[in-house]
């Protein structure tokens, strides 16, 4: 087996076709109900990052020269320059041959050389990846429920009513693809209430200043990801009282990914979260007619938002785990 560096910025179409085959074969084997990936803007998805971040990638080949798996490592900057997040994908027919271990070794070595102290990854609880990472000493840092909402099951009459259940002094605004000038600072100030503590705070989800928020939205566009934003504005002050975010990726256009939903403390208990998320669904119905479902995640202790999701028709689906390992310890385990 050989593991080679992979540069998505210069790779040709055949290379992406191979990468895509691994992704979809793995999806079919482990998560048959999940949407398949497509090649549309796959290179952008892998190569475009925030200004202070970078991504490195590798491809593993078997002895016959066929692709057996691939991996990528996103290296954060700023306050999270000590860590990174990775993904590993192994062709089902190549499992048990050491492909995942070889890819993990390469990325762990790179992380160590780059001065990273820890690396982490997300895993669906029902997949073989759970045992793989636990055997290598990864610890489970976060557990979340993923919930799904099929668009075909939405009660549109009820959802439209929920979207209108906003009384003075609030109004809802919908913005597709970005934010209008003048709203970034107020939007970012409200996002600061989320206080994301993990590596994901380095992404746009933790963009609690206007400059980083602009960079984050531009990065998503560059990666082929369409943003949909609903904002609750307090009309007396014009401050952003709440917000909810959803992204549709060109690489998986039939699924919407819910990002943050945040309501500022002074504006809670007014039903803004339900109204904003209901408004989002009504906008998606026409803006993204190809959507089959929307997925969202809630922490196990986040019962208020879980209640909002259930009112909209979301159903708990499966646990997602975030695994983390100290890089020196991981390299020792991989020897």
GIHU-V903412 format. One record per residue. N is the residue number from 1. RES is the residue in one letter. PHI is phi in whole degrees, 0 to 359 (* if undefined). BURIAL is I if it has 9 or more other ideal C-beta (glycine too) atoms within 8 Angstrom, else O. Layout:
N/RES/PHI/BURIAL  N/RES/PHI/BURIAL
This chain:
1/X/*/I  2/X/235/O  3/X/242/I  4/X/239/O  5/X/298/O  6/X/230/I  7/X/250/O  8/X/295/I  9/X/287/O  10/X/241/O  11/X/293/I  12/X/268/O  13/X/298/O  14/X/297/O  15/X/296/I  16/X/290/I  17/X/298/I  18/X/295/I  19/X/300/I  20/X/296/I  21/X/299/I  22/X/297/I  23/X/303/I  24/X/283/I  25/X/293/I  26/X/292/I  27/X/299/I  28/X/298/O  29/X/285/O  30/X/258/I  31/X/219/O  32/X/300/O  33/X/275/O  34/X/281/O  35/X/293/O  36/X/276/O  37/X/279/I  38/X/234/I  39/X/280/I  40/X/303/O  41/X/59/I  42/X/296/I  43/X/297/I  44/X/295/I  45/X/301/I  46/X/271/I  47/X/254/I  48/X/274/O  49/X/224/I  50/X/298/I  51/X/304/O  52/X/258/O  53/X/241/I  54/X/211/O  55/X/231/I  56/X/239/I  57/X/215/I  58/X/220/I  59/X/234/I  60/X/255/I  61/X/238/I  62/X/279/I  63/X/295/O  64/X/270/O  65/X/89/O  66/X/272/O  67/X/294/I  68/X/246/I  69/X/177/I  70/X/206/I  71/X/210/I  72/X/215/I  73/X/228/I  74/X/264/I  75/X/257/I  76/X/278/I  77/X/240/I  78/X/59/O  79/X/294/O  80/X/244/I  81/X/290/I  82/X/270/O  83/X/219/I  84/X/200/I  85/X/237/I  86/X/231/I  87/X/225/O  88/X/231/I  89/X/231/I  90/X/237/I  91/X/301/I  92/X/306/I  93/X/291/O  94/X/256/I  95/X/290/I  96/X/85/O  97/X/254/O  98/X/88/O  99/X/293/I  100/X/300/I  101/X/296/I  102/X/295/I  103/X/294/I  104/X/296/I  105/X/297/I  106/X/298/I  107/X/287/I  108/X/293/I  109/X/298/I  110/X/295/I  111/X/299/I  112/X/295/I  113/X/296/O  114/X/271/O  115/X/82/O  116/X/280/I  117/X/270/O  118/X/223/I  119/X/222/I  120/X/218/I  121/X/209/I  122/X/254/I  123/X/222/I  124/X/282/I  125/X/298/I  126/X/266/O  127/X/258/I  128/X/297/O  129/X/299/I  130/X/303/I  131/X/296/O  132/X/302/I  133/X/286/I  134/X/292/I  135/X/295/O  136/X/267/I  137/X/93/I  138/X/294/I  139/X/253/O  140/X/277/I  141/X/268/O  142/X/219/O  143/X/236/I  144/X/229/I  145/X/271/I  146/X/264/I  147/X/240/I  148/X/238/I  149/X/230/I  150/X/294/O  151/X/296/I  152/X/291/O  153/X/261/O  154/X/292/I  155/X/276/O  156/X/291/O  157/X/296/O  158/X/294/O  159/X/297/I  160/X/297/I  161/X/294/O  162/X/298/I  163/X/292/I  164/X/266/O  165/X/276/I  166/X/234/I  167/X/257/O  168/X/302/O  169/X/260/O  170/X/241/I  171/X/222/O  172/X/256/I  173/X/236/O  174/X/248/I  175/X/229/I  176/X/252/I  177/X/88/O  178/X/163/I  179/X/237/I  180/X/289/O  181/X/303/O  182/X/95/O  183/X/261/I  184/X/301/I  185/X/296/O  186/X/290/I  187/X/295/I  188/X/296/I  189/X/297/I  190/X/287/I  191/X/298/I  192/X/298/O  193/X/291/I  194/X/290/I  195/X/53/O  196/X/299/O  197/X/254/O  198/X/260/I  199/X/303/I  200/X/298/I  201/X/295/I  202/X/282/I  203/X/272/I  204/X/294/I  205/X/297/I  206/X/254/I  207/X/282/I  208/X/263/I  209/X/225/O  210/X/295/I  211/X/296/O  212/X/293/I  213/X/298/I  214/X/299/I  215/X/299/I  216/X/294/I  217/X/295/I  218/X/294/O  219/X/295/I  220/X/299/I  221/X/300/I  222/X/297/O  223/X/273/I  224/X/83/I  225/X/242/I  226/X/269/I  227/X/263/I  228/X/231/I  229/X/232/I  230/X/241/I  231/X/238/I  232/X/262/I  233/X/251/I  234/X/278/I  235/X/292/I  236/X/288/O  237/X/244/O  238/X/64/O  239/X/278/I  240/X/282/I  241/X/274/I  242/X/195/I  243/X/203/I  244/X/218/I  245/X/229/I  246/X/216/I  247/X/232/I  248/X/241/I  249/X/269/I  250/X/301/I  251/X/282/I  252/X/217/I  253/X/288/I  254/X/268/O  255/X/234/I  256/X/260/I  257/X/253/I  258/X/288/I  259/X/259/O  260/X/284/I  261/X/233/I  262/X/226/I  263/X/237/I  264/X/298/I  265/X/309/O  266/X/290/O  267/X/242/I  268/X/279/O  269/X/74/O  270/X/249/O  271/X/76/O  272/X/292/I  273/X/299/I  274/X/296/I  275/X/296/I  276/X/295/I  277/X/289/I  278/X/293/I  279/X/298/I  280/X/302/I  281/X/297/I  282/X/294/I  283/X/289/I  284/X/297/I  285/X/305/I  286/X/260/O  287/X/285/O  288/X/227/I  289/X/296/O  290/X/278/O  291/X/298/I  292/X/261/I  293/X/201/I  294/X/234/I  295/X/243/I  296/X/217/I  297/X/232/I  298/X/226/I  299/X/295/O  300/X/300/O  301/X/266/O  302/X/271/O  303/X/294/O  304/X/300/O  305/X/289/I  306/X/298/I  307/X/293/O  308/X/299/I  309/X/300/I  310/X/295/I  311/X/295/O  312/X/273/I  313/X/106/I  314/X/293/I  315/X/236/O  316/X/303/O  317/X/242/O  318/X/198/I  319/X/283/I  320/X/244/I  321/X/248/I  322/X/255/I  323/X/256/I  324/X/225/I  325/X/216/I  326/X/286/O  327/X/299/I  328/X/299/O  329/X/294/I  330/X/295/I  331/X/300/I  332/X/294/O  333/X/294/O  334/X/275/I  335/X/292/O
